[in-house]
Amino acid sequence: MQKNRFSRRDFLTISGATTAGVLLTACVPAAAPGADSEPMAEATMAPAEEGAMVDDDGTMTFNTGSPWGTYSPFRPTYQYGYSSNTPAMLTHSRLFDLDRNNTPHPDLALEWEVSDDATVYTFTLRQDATWHDGEPVTSNDVVETVRFILTQATNINPRRWISSLKGGQDFYDGVTDELPGVYAPDDFTVVFELEDTNVGWHLSATTDLQILPAHIFSEVNPEDIVEHHAPAWYTPELNIGSGPFKFVQAERDQFVELVRNEDYYRGRPKLARIIFKNFGAADTQFIALQKGELDVWNVPQDFYEQSLELDNVDIHLVNRNYIRVFLLNYESEILADKRVRQALAYAIDRVGICEGLYSGLCTPYNSYMEMRPWLADGLNQYEYNPEKAKELLAAAEADGAWDPDNVLRVNWYYNDALHQDIMAAIQQNLAAVGVQTQLQYLEGTSVGAVAEACDFEMMYQGWGFSFPEQYNSFFTDSERCRTPWGDPDAQALFNQTATTVDLEERMAIHEQIQRRLNDELPMMPFLQFIGPVAVNKRVGGFNEDALWNRYYPWSNGFANAVNWSVSG
């Protein structure tokens, strides 16, 4: 593991970066990224210290935060949030789970079939699963869970179900109480019928659907639970699941406590208890890690080097499938010529930015497709080459497609000092090849307005889609300036992937699209992140999927929770 890197100050000094020309309008947190997934970096999970005895009464402690800035009790329902969803993934079960390569593995569903036209999905459930109160889990629970999340008053709004499930929109709108798109032929079979062919729908729609007990939620008033801080969510009765751990108690802004489910259908968990605790800011989280009070921690970039020096933890690196990109306004006269867009890609020293500013926790990336198994071969890597950038700009200028007096408006919405440094470095890189820029940080409310008005040339943003078919709507159905592509041939290819059932054929189409966009660059892929996870050396059984779910809390890593342990 390389540790001798340039410091941020060194990199900015060497690149001559300056923050001149930056227009700061306000400071707000970055917009939350969408769902994403990843394969692992080359790292293995070290076993607990040799000879150490597993503590049958052991407790594993995680840090917890919340997308809302304070800890909130979880809602064990569809896609309600990153931190809030994590306890629910341990207390509740899903039809199946995905591993770090997005391969499905059985959970409540032991088998499933997809019709030839990908409109009917049939799941066969296991018959030995019980709720924490002893009641059996049946297909009726699945049906009622779907009806619950599609009830508009719950404020869950699962778009992938509303738009796809047969009768989903009318049910959601309150036009009818009938929902023909989900039914149970018997106690252990559930069928989903879709309005149209939708390849891979089950992967994106059911993955983070916690199945709820119908005998409890049939009595729940949606108005009582619509807010994530609603008192009802602190009651054990409402949080009964069928997963490896049971909810005991939670206190707002403080902690959640889970205990072992002795009757879990996959076996008795080795841990007696799991605590999600709010340790406060990152510096106090680091101290808790150092003192052994915190067992597993997603290490912030600013604490990575310090964490490497700790003797009581191992640092594992996860190749996150979450990337950052620049949307390029290809409708602008300034960027209309492909050579200009390519020149921008060659002009930016992405390796230098990763090594000098990110502690090496990122790598250059060159596709819209974050899922590594789907990544096309032979893409132009756009390695740092300022001379090549100058040649392309000169050629475009000779044809009247580029004017050195042009000023590119570069926008971003991440409000930390690190991103100010990154933007400053980019500004200097572009200046070195004769491209003038105006940097503008946008507050949250301004981002949509600027995008809607197409008032930018380069828009820096997070990019995260979990499944290949989720790219289709972004590239084909979005409004002007919200989509990075306007080529009808490319749109036709994207639409084709949604109706191509054969996996190899679908992958081949995505390879075609990737090469097309890699050349045209209507959007410029930028960086892919590496996520460090610190794990106390007393922890055992925390496998690669468990590390993966530290960044994507809807994975097969939670199924492995029965094997998590701590040494005495």
C-alpha positions as CSV (number, residue, x, y, z in Angstrom):
1,M,0.0,0.0,0.0
2,Q,1.6,3.2,-1.2
3,K,2.0,5.8,1.5
4,N,4.6,8.3,0.1
5,R,2.3,10.6,-1.8
6,F,2.3,14.3,-2.5
7,S,0.4,16.3,0.1
8,R,-2.5,18.5,-1.1
9,R,-0.4,21.6,-0.7
10,D,2.5,19.9,-2.7
11,F,0.2,19.1,-5.5
12,L,-1.4,22.5,-5.7
13,T,2.0,24.1,-5.6
14,I,3.4,21.9,-8.3
15,S,0.4,22.4,-10.5
16,G,0.4,26.2,-9.8
17,A,-3.3,25.9,-9.0
18,T,-5.1,29.0,-7.9
19,T,-8.6,29.7,-6.7
20,A,-8.8,33.0,-8.6
21,G,-12.1,33.4,-10.4
22,V,-14.1,31.1,-8.0
23,L,-17.6,32.5,-7.3
24,L,-18.9,31.1,-4.1
25,T,-22.7,31.6,-3.8
26,A,-23.5,29.6,-0.6
27,C,-22.6,26.5,1.4
28,V,-24.9,23.4,1.6
29,P,-24.3,19.7,1.7
30,A,-23.9,17.9,-1.6
31,A,-26.9,16.3,-3.2
32,A,-27.2,12.6,-2.2
33,P,-25.9,10.2,-4.9
34,G,-28.1,7.6,-6.3
35,A,-27.8,4.0,-5.8
36,D,-24.5,2.3,-6.7
37,S,-22.5,-1.0,-6.5
38,E,-19.0,-2.3,-6.8
39,P,-16.6,-5.1,-7.1
40,M,-13.9,-5.4,-4.4
41,A,-10.3,-4.1,-4.6
42,E,-7.6,-6.7,-4.2
43,A,-8.0,-7.1,-0.4
44,T,-8.8,-10.1,1.8
45,M,-10.4,-10.2,5.2
46,A,-8.0,-11.1,7.9
47,P,-9.3,-13.6,10.4
48,A,-9.6,-12.7,14.0
49,E,-6.3,-13.0,15.9
50,E,-5.1,-16.6,15.8
51,G,-6.0,-18.5,19.0
52,A,-8.5,-15.9,20.0
53,M,-11.8,-17.3,21.3
54,V,-15.0,-16.1,19.7
55,D,-17.2,-14.3,22.3
56,D,-20.6,-15.9,22.3
57,D,-21.9,-12.8,24.2
58,G,-20.0,-10.4,22.0
59,T,-21.2,-7.0,20.8
60,M,-20.1,-5.4,17.5
61,T,-20.4,-1.6,17.3
62,F,-20.9,0.5,14.2
63,N,-20.9,4.2,13.8
64,T,-24.2,5.6,12.5
65,G,-25.2,8.9,10.9
66,S,-28.1,9.9,8.7
67,P,-28.8,11.5,5.4
68,W,-30.7,14.1,7.4
69,G,-27.7,15.0,9.5
70,T,-28.9,13.4,12.8
71,Y,-29.6,9.8,13.7
72,S,-33.2,8.7,12.9
73,P,-35.0,5.5,13.6
74,F,-35.2,3.3,10.6
75,R,-38.2,2.5,8.4
76,P,-37.9,-1.1,7.2
77,T,-39.3,-0.2,3.8
78,Y,-38.3,0.4,0.3
79,Q,-35.2,2.6,-0.3
80,Y,-35.6,5.0,2.6
81,G,-32.0,5.9,3.1
82,Y,-28.5,4.8,3.6
83,S,-27.9,4.9,7.3
84,S,-31.5,4.4,8.3
85,N,-31.7,1.4,6.0
86,T,-28.7,-0.5,7.5
87,P,-30.4,-1.7,10.8
88,A,-33.4,-2.8,8.8
89,M,-31.2,-4.9,6.5
90,L,-30.2,-6.9,9.6
91,T,-33.6,-7.2,11.2
92,H,-35.6,-7.8,8.0
93,S,-35.3,-10.1,5.0
94,R,-35.6,-9.7,1.3
95,L,-36.6,-12.0,-1.6
96,F,-32.9,-12.2,-2.5
97,D,-29.6,-10.4,-2.0
98,L,-26.9,-9.2,-4.4
99,D,-23.2,-9.8,-3.9
100,R,-20.6,-7.3,-4.8
101,N,-20.8,-8.2,-8.5
102,N,-24.6,-7.8,-8.5
103,T,-25.2,-11.6,-8.7
104,P,-28.4,-12.5,-6.9
105,H,-28.4,-15.0,-4.0
106,P,-31.5,-16.6,-2.4
107,D,-32.9,-15.2,0.8
108,L,-36.7,-15.6,1.5
109,A,-37.0,-16.7,-2.2
110,L,-35.2,-19.9,-2.9
111,E,-36.0,-19.8,-6.6
112,W,-37.3,-17.4,-9.2
113,E,-38.3,-17.5,-12.9
114,V,-38.5,-14.7,-15.4
115,S,-40.8,-15.1,-18.4
116,D,-39.3,-15.0,-21.9
117,D,-40.6,-11.5,-22.5
118,A,-39.5,-10.3,-19.0
119,T,-43.0,-9.2,-18.0
120,V,-43.7,-11.9,-15.4
121,Y,-41.4,-12.6,-12.4
122,T,-42.3,-15.6,-10.2
123,F,-40.7,-16.3,-6.8
124,T,-40.9,-19.5,-4.8
125,L,-40.4,-18.8,-1.0
126,R,-38.7,-20.9,1.6
127,Q,-41.1,-22.5,4.1
128,D,-39.0,-22.3,7.3
129,A,-38.9,-18.5,7.8
130,T,-40.7,-17.0,10.8
131,W,-41.2,-13.5,12.0
132,H,-39.5,-12.5,15.3
133,D,-42.9,-13.1,17.0
134,G,-43.0,-16.6,15.8
135,E,-45.6,-16.2,13.0
136,P,-44.7,-17.9,9.6
137,V,-43.5,-15.7,6.7
138,T,-45.8,-16.3,3.7
139,S,-46.3,-14.9,0.2
140,N,-49.2,-12.8,1.5
141,D,-46.6,-10.8,3.5
142,V,-44.8,-10.0,0.2
143,V,-48.1,-9.0,-1.5
144,E,-49.1,-6.7,1.4
145,T,-45.6,-5.2,1.6
146,V,-45.9,-4.1,-2.0
147,R,-49.4,-2.7,-1.4
148,F,-48.1,-0.9,1.6
149,I,-45.2,0.8,-0.2
150,L,-47.5,1.7,-3.1
151,T,-49.9,3.4,-0.8
152,Q,-49.4,7.1,-1.5
153,A,-50.1,8.1,2.1
154,T,-46.9,6.3,3.3
155,N,-44.8,8.8,1.3
156,I,-42.4,6.1,0.1
157,N,-43.1,6.7,-3.7
158,P,-41.2,3.8,-5.2
159,R,-41.1,4.9,-8.8
160,R,-39.7,1.5,-10.2
161,W,-42.8,-0.2,-8.8
162,I,-45.4,2.6,-9.6
163,S,-44.4,2.8,-13.3
164,S,-43.6,-0.8,-14.0
165,L,-46.1,-3.0,-12.0
166,K,-49.3,-3.8,-13.8
167,G,-51.9,-1.4,-12.3
168,G,-49.3,0.3,-10.1
169,Q,-50.0,3.8,-11.2
170,D,-53.8,3.6,-10.7
171,F,-53.3,2.0,-7.3
172,Y,-50.9,4.6,-6.3
173,D,-53.2,7.4,-7.5
174,G,-56.1,6.0,-5.6
175,V,-58.1,5.2,-8.7
176,T,-58.6,1.6,-7.6
177,D,-57.9,-0.7,-4.7
178,E,-57.0,-3.5,-7.1
179,L,-53.3,-4.2,-7.8
180,P,-53.2,-6.9,-10.4
181,G,-49.5,-6.8,-10.8
182,V,-48.8,-8.7,-7.6
183,Y,-50.6,-11.8,-6.3
184,A,-50.0,-15.1,-4.4
185,P,-51.2,-18.3,-6.0
186,D,-50.4,-20.1,-2.8
187,D,-48.7,-19.5,0.6
188,F,-45.2,-19.7,-0.8
189,T,-45.4,-18.4,-4.3
190,V,-45.6,-14.7,-5.3
191,V,-46.0,-13.4,-8.9
192,F,-45.2,-9.9,-10.2
193,E,-46.6,-8.9,-13.6
194,L,-45.3,-5.8,-15.4
195,E,-47.0,-3.5,-17.8
196,D,-44.2,-3.9,-20.4
197,T,-41.0,-5.8,-20.9
198,N,-38.4,-4.7,-18.3
199,V,-35.2,-6.7,-18.3
200,G,-33.6,-6.9,-14.9
201,W,-36.5,-5.2,-13.2
202,H,-36.3,-7.6,-10.2
203,L,-32.7,-6.7,-9.6
204,S,-33.4,-3.0,-9.2
205,A,-36.9,-3.1,-7.7
206,T,-36.8,-5.9,-5.1
207,T,-33.2,-5.7,-3.9
208,D,-33.8,-3.1,-1.1
209,L,-37.4,-4.1,-0.4
210,Q,-37.6,-5.3,3.2
211,I,-40.5,-7.7,3.5
212,L,-42.9,-6.6,6.2
213,P,-45.3,-8.7,8.4
214,A,-48.8,-8.3,7.1
215,H,-50.3,-9.2,10.4
216,I,-48.7,-6.1,11.9
217,F,-48.7,-3.5,9.1
218,S,-52.4,-4.2,8.3
219,E,-53.1,-2.3,11.5
220,V,-50.7,0.6,10.9
221,N,-52.0,4.0,10.0
222,P,-49.7,5.6,7.3
223,E,-50.1,9.0,8.8
224,D,-48.5,7.7,12.0
225,I,-45.3,6.7,10.3
226,V,-44.9,9.0,7.4
227,E,-42.2,11.0,9.1
228,H,-38.8,9.3,9.7
229,H,-38.7,10.7,13.2
230,A,-42.2,9.5,14.1
231,P,-42.4,8.0,17.6
232,A,-44.0,4.9,16.2
233,W,-40.7,3.9,14.7
234,Y,-39.1,3.5,18.1
235,T,-41.4,0.7,19.2
236,P,-40.2,-2.9,18.9
237,E,-43.6,-4.1,17.7
238,L,-43.4,-2.0,14.5
239,N,-39.9,-3.3,13.8
240,I,-40.6,-7.0,13.8
241,G,-38.8,-8.7,11.0
242,S,-37.5,-12.1,10.0
243,G,-33.8,-11.3,9.7
244,P,-30.8,-12.5,11.8
245,F,-31.2,-9.8,14.4
246,K,-34.1,-8.3,16.4
247,F,-34.8,-4.7,17.2
248,V,-34.6,-3.9,20.9
249,Q,-34.6,-0.2,21.3
250,A,-33.5,3.1,19.8
251,E,-33.0,6.6,21.0
252,R,-33.1,9.5,18.6
253,D,-29.6,11.0,17.8
254,Q,-28.0,8.4,20.0
255,F,-28.2,4.7,19.2
256,V,-30.0,1.6,17.9
257,E,-29.7,-1.8,19.7
258,L,-30.2,-5.1,18.0
259,V,-30.0,-8.6,19.5
260,R,-29.5,-12.1,18.1
261,N,-32.4,-13.9,16.5
262,E,-32.0,-17.4,18.0
263,D,-34.5,-18.9,15.4
264,Y,-33.1,-17.4,12.3
265,Y,-33.6,-19.7,9.3
266,R,-30.0,-19.5,8.2
267,G,-28.7,-20.4,11.6
268,R,-27.9,-18.8,15.0
269,P,-25.8,-15.6,14.6
270,K,-22.4,-15.7,16.4
271,L,-22.9,-12.2,17.7
272,A,-25.2,-11.6,20.7
273,R,-25.7,-7.9,20.0
274,I,-25.1,-5.1,17.4
275,I,-25.0,-1.5,18.4
276,F,-25.3,1.4,15.9
277,K,-24.0,4.5,17.9
278,N,-23.7,8.1,17.0
279,F,-20.1,9.0,17.9
280,G,-20.5,12.5,16.6
281,A,-18.1,14.2,14.2
282,A,-15.4,12.3,12.2
283,D,-12.6,13.2,14.6
284,T,-14.5,11.7,17.6
285,Q,-15.3,8.7,15.4
286,F,-11.6,8.2,14.7
287,I,-10.8,8.4,18.5
288,A,-13.5,5.7,19.1
289,L,-11.8,3.6,16.4
290,Q,-8.4,4.1,18.0
291,K,-9.7,3.2,21.5
292,G,-11.4,0.1,20.2
293,E,-14.9,1.4,20.9
294,L,-15.8,1.4,17.2
295,D,-15.4,-1.9,15.4
296,V,-16.1,-1.1,11.7
297,W,-15.7,2.3,10.2
298,N,-16.0,3.8,6.7
299,V,-12.8,5.9,6.8
300,P,-13.2,9.5,5.6
301,Q,-10.5,10.6,3.1
302,D,-9.0,13.1,5.6
303,F,-8.4,10.3,8.2
304,Y,-7.1,7.6,5.8
305,E,-3.4,8.2,6.4
306,Q,-3.9,8.3,10.2
307,S,-5.9,5.1,10.1
308,L,-3.1,3.3,8.4
309,E,-0.9,3.9,11.4
310,L,-3.3,2.3,13.9
311,D,-2.2,-1.1,15.3
312,N,-5.6,-2.4,16.3
313,V,-7.3,-2.2,12.9
314,D,-6.9,-3.5,9.3
315,I,-7.7,-1.2,6.4
316,H,-9.5,-2.7,3.4
317,L,-10.0,-1.0,0.1
318,V,-13.3,-1.2,-1.8
319,N,-13.4,-0.3,-5.5
320,R,-16.6,1.6,-5.4
321,N,-18.8,1.7,-8.5
322,Y,-19.6,5.3,-7.6
323,I,-18.0,7.8,-9.9
324,R,-17.8,11.6,-10.5
325,V,-18.4,13.0,-14.0
326,F,-18.7,16.3,-15.8
327,L,-21.9,16.8,-17.7
328,L,-20.8,18.8,-20.8
329,N,-23.3,21.1,-22.4
330,Y,-22.8,19.8,-25.9
331,E,-25.6,22.2,-27.1
332,S,-23.4,25.2,-26.3
333,E,-21.5,26.6,-29.2
334,I,-18.4,26.5,-27.1
335,L,-18.5,22.7,-26.7
336,A,-20.3,21.7,-29.8
337,D,-17.2,20.4,-31.5
338,K,-16.1,16.9,-30.3
339,R,-12.4,17.9,-30.5
340,V,-12.9,20.6,-27.9
341,R,-14.6,18.1,-25.5
342,Q,-11.8,15.6,-26.0
343,A,-9.2,18.3,-25.4
344,L,-10.7,19.0,-22.0
345,A,-10.3,15.3,-21.1
346,Y,-6.7,15.2,-22.2
347,A,-5.9,18.5,-20.4
348,I,-6.8,17.4,-16.8
349,D,-4.3,15.5,-14.8
350,R,-6.6,13.1,-13.1
351,V,-3.8,10.8,-11.8
352,G,-2.2,13.8,-10.2
353,I,-5.5,14.9,-8.6
354,C,-6.1,11.4,-7.2
355,E,-2.5,11.1,-5.8
356,G,-2.1,14.6,-4.7
357,L,-5.5,15.5,-3.4
358,Y,-7.4,12.3,-2.7
359,S,-4.6,10.3,-0.9
360,G,-4.7,7.9,-3.8
361,L,-8.3,6.9,-3.0
362,C,-9.5,7.3,-6.6
363,T,-8.6,6.4,-10.1
364,P,-9.4,8.0,-13.5
365,Y,-12.5,6.6,-15.1
366,N,-13.7,6.6,-18.7
367,S,-17.2,5.3,-19.0
368,Y,-20.7,6.1,-17.8
369,M,-21.0,2.4,-16.7
370,E,-19.8,2.0,-13.1
371,M,-20.5,-1.7,-12.9
372,R,-17.0,-3.3,-13.6
373,P,-18.3,-6.6,-15.1
374,W,-20.1,-4.5,-17.8
375,L,-17.2,-2.2,-18.5
376,A,-16.2,-2.2,-22.2
377,D,-12.7,-3.0,-23.3
378,G,-10.6,-0.8,-25.5
379,L,-12.0,2.6,-24.3
380,N,-9.8,5.6,-24.8
381,Q,-8.2,6.3,-21.4
382,Y,-7.7,10.0,-22.1
383,E,-4.4,9.9,-20.2
384,Y,-3.0,13.3,-19.2
385,N,-1.6,14.8,-22.4
386,P,-1.6,18.6,-22.6
387,E,0.2,18.7,-25.9
388,K,-2.6,16.5,-27.5
389,A,-5.2,18.9,-25.9
390,K,-3.5,21.9,-27.6
391,E,-3.4,20.1,-30.9
392,L,-7.1,19.4,-30.8
393,L,-8.0,22.9,-29.8
394,A,-5.8,24.3,-32.6
395,A,-7.5,22.1,-35.1
396,A,-10.9,23.2,-33.9
397,E,-9.8,26.9,-33.9
398,A,-8.6,26.6,-37.5
399,D,-12.1,25.3,-38.5
400,G,-13.8,28.2,-36.6
401,A,-15.1,25.8,-33.9
402,W,-13.0,27.2,-31.0
403,D,-12.1,30.7,-29.8
404,P,-9.3,31.0,-27.2
405,D,-11.3,33.9,-25.7
406,N,-14.1,31.5,-24.7
407,V,-14.7,31.1,-21.0
408,L,-16.0,27.8,-19.7
409,R,-18.5,28.0,-16.8
410,V,-17.6,25.1,-14.4
411,N,-20.1,24.4,-11.7
412,W,-20.0,22.0,-8.7
413,Y,-22.1,21.6,-5.6
414,Y,-19.7,19.9,-3.0
415,N,-19.0,22.4,-0.3
416,D,-15.8,21.0,1.2
417,A,-12.3,22.5,1.0
418,L,-11.1,19.4,-0.9
419,H,-13.4,20.1,-3.8
420,Q,-12.3,23.7,-3.9
421,D,-8.7,22.4,-4.3
422,I,-9.8,20.0,-7.0
423,M,-11.6,22.7,-9.0
424,A,-8.6,25.0,-8.6
425,A,-6.3,22.2,-10.0
426,I,-8.7,21.7,-12.9
427,Q,-8.7,25.4,-13.6
428,Q,-4.9,25.5,-13.7
429,N,-4.7,22.4,-15.9
430,L,-7.1,23.9,-18.4
431,A,-5.4,27.3,-18.3
432,A,-2.1,25.5,-19.3
433,V,-3.6,24.5,-22.6
434,G,-5.2,27.9,-23.2
435,V,-8.8,27.3,-21.9
436,Q,-10.2,30.0,-19.6
437,T,-12.6,28.9,-16.9
438,Q,-15.0,30.6,-14.4
439,L,-15.5,28.4,-11.4
440,Q,-18.9,28.6,-9.6
441,Y,-19.9,26.7,-6.5
442,L,-23.7,26.2,-6.4
443,E,-26.0,25.9,-3.4
444,G,-28.5,23.1,-3.4
445,T,-31.4,25.2,-4.6
446,S,-29.3,26.7,-7.4
447,V,-28.2,23.4,-8.9
448,G,-31.5,22.5,-10.5
449,A,-32.1,26.0,-11.8
450,V,-28.6,26.2,-13.5
451,A,-29.1,22.8,-15.0
452,E,-32.6,23.6,-16.2
453,A,-31.4,26.8,-17.9
454,C,-28.4,25.0,-19.4
455,D,-26.3,27.8,-17.8
456,F,-23.0,25.9,-17.7
457,E,-20.4,24.3,-19.9
458,M,-19.2,21.8,-17.4
459,M,-21.2,20.5,-14.4
460,Y,-19.4,18.3,-11.9
461,Q,-21.6,15.8,-10.1
462,G,-21.8,12.4,-8.5
463,W,-23.0,9.5,-10.6
464,G,-24.4,6.3,-9.2
465,F,-26.7,3.8,-10.8
466,S,-26.9,0.2,-9.5
467,F,-28.0,-1.6,-12.7
468,P,-27.3,-1.1,-16.4
469,E,-31.0,-0.5,-17.4
470,Q,-31.2,2.4,-15.0
471,Y,-29.0,4.4,-17.4
472,N,-31.7,4.2,-20.1
473,S,-34.1,6.8,-18.7
474,F,-31.2,9.2,-17.9
475,F,-29.9,9.1,-21.4
476,T,-33.2,8.9,-23.3
477,D,-36.1,10.4,-21.3
478,S,-34.6,13.3,-19.4
479,E,-35.3,16.9,-20.2
480,R,-32.9,19.1,-22.0
481,C,-29.6,19.7,-20.2
482,R,-30.5,17.0,-17.7
483,T,-29.4,14.4,-20.2
484,P,-25.8,14.3,-21.5
485,W,-26.8,12.9,-24.9
486,G,-29.1,13.9,-27.7
487,D,-28.1,11.4,-30.4
488,P,-31.3,9.4,-31.5
489,D,-29.1,6.5,-32.6
490,A,-27.6,6.2,-29.1
491,Q,-31.1,6.6,-27.6
492,A,-32.3,3.7,-29.8
493,L,-29.5,1.5,-28.5
494,F,-30.4,2.3,-24.9
495,N,-34.0,1.5,-25.5
496,Q,-33.0,-1.8,-27.1
497,T,-31.2,-2.9,-24.0
498,A,-34.4,-2.6,-22.0
499,T,-36.1,-5.3,-24.2
500,T,-33.1,-7.5,-24.8
501,V,-33.5,-10.5,-22.5
502,D,-30.3,-12.3,-23.5
503,L,-27.5,-11.2,-21.1
504,E,-24.6,-11.4,-23.5
505,E,-26.5,-9.5,-26.2
506,R,-27.5,-6.8,-23.7
507,M,-23.9,-6.5,-22.6
508,A,-22.7,-6.2,-26.2
509,I,-25.2,-3.3,-26.8
510,H,-23.9,-1.5,-23.7
511,E,-20.3,-2.0,-25.0
512,Q,-21.4,-0.3,-28.2
513,I,-22.9,2.6,-26.3
514,Q,-19.9,3.0,-24.1
515,R,-17.5,3.2,-27.1
516,R,-19.8,5.7,-28.8
517,L,-20.0,8.0,-25.7
518,N,-16.3,7.5,-25.0
519,D,-15.5,9.0,-28.4
520,E,-18.2,11.7,-28.5
521,L,-17.9,12.7,-24.8
522,P,-21.3,14.4,-24.3
523,M,-20.5,13.7,-20.7
524,M,-17.0,13.3,-19.4
525,P,-16.4,10.5,-16.9
526,F,-13.9,11.7,-14.4
527,L,-13.0,9.7,-11.3
528,Q,-13.9,6.4,-9.6
529,F,-13.6,6.2,-5.8
530,I,-11.9,3.7,-3.6
531,G,-13.5,3.4,-0.2
532,P,-11.4,2.5,2.8
533,V,-13.0,0.4,5.6
534,A,-11.3,0.1,9.0
535,V,-12.1,-3.2,10.8
536,N,-10.9,-3.9,14.3
537,K,-8.6,-7.0,14.4
538,R,-10.9,-8.6,17.0
539,V,-13.6,-8.9,14.3
540,G,-14.0,-12.2,12.4
541,G,-16.2,-13.4,9.6
542,F,-16.6,-10.0,8.0
543,N,-16.2,-11.1,4.4
544,E,-15.8,-9.2,1.2
545,D,-19.5,-8.8,0.7
546,A,-19.8,-7.4,4.2
547,L,-17.1,-4.9,3.3
548,W,-19.0,-4.1,0.1
549,N,-22.2,-3.3,2.0
550,R,-20.4,-0.6,4.0
551,Y,-20.9,1.5,1.0
552,Y,-24.0,-0.2,-0.5
553,P,-26.3,-1.3,2.4
554,W,-28.6,-3.6,0.4
555,S,-26.2,-6.4,-0.3
556,N,-25.5,-10.1,0.3
557,G,-23.1,-9.0,3.0
558,F,-26.0,-8.8,5.5
559,A,-26.8,-12.4,4.8
560,N,-23.3,-13.2,6.1
561,A,-24.1,-11.4,9.4
562,V,-24.7,-14.8,11.0
563,N,-20.9,-15.4,10.7
564,W,-19.8,-12.0,12.1
565,S,-18.0,-12.4,15.4
566,V,-15.7,-10.7,17.9
567,S,-12.9,-12.4,19.9
568,G,-12.9,-12.3,23.6
